[in-house]
């Protein structure tokens, strides 16, 4: 993919605190993203609430903010730094949720920040189990048998004890 010359600065949202089963893998991928983007000549702005991560090393980003990963905190940094793009995928669920909230609040549009790495529609589809299953079915991709229920009363009689595809 050719380098985008319409983007000069990219904000990366980190994963925040490392919790069992979440965030440590995003620290490594985020650090690699910072390195790669800087090597390509982009100005990298990092927001992460966890100072004890690899990606908050001062050499990895041009500007590092150790701040809560909330839409309000990130919006203030966007207002100050004026990034051209936001890369939330390096922050896992935390980054994706924050990016969607920023979009919902109109922050990205107001400051001309492009969401890169994953389009809003793709994030929403991956978050909604029904939409995700429908997309997999349309593509002919096998996935585990499942029943989606939204209330305990709906679950009665819907589950089969067999597992598999």
Secondary structure, DSSP 8 states (H G I E B T S, - for coil): ----TT--EEEEE---S-BTTBSHHHHHHHHHHHHHHHHTT-EEEEEES-SSSSTT-TTT-SEEEE---SHHHHHHHHHHH--SEEE-GGGHHHHHHHHHHHHHTTHHHHTT-EEESS-HHHHHHHH-HHHHHHHHHHHT---------SSHHHHTTT--S----
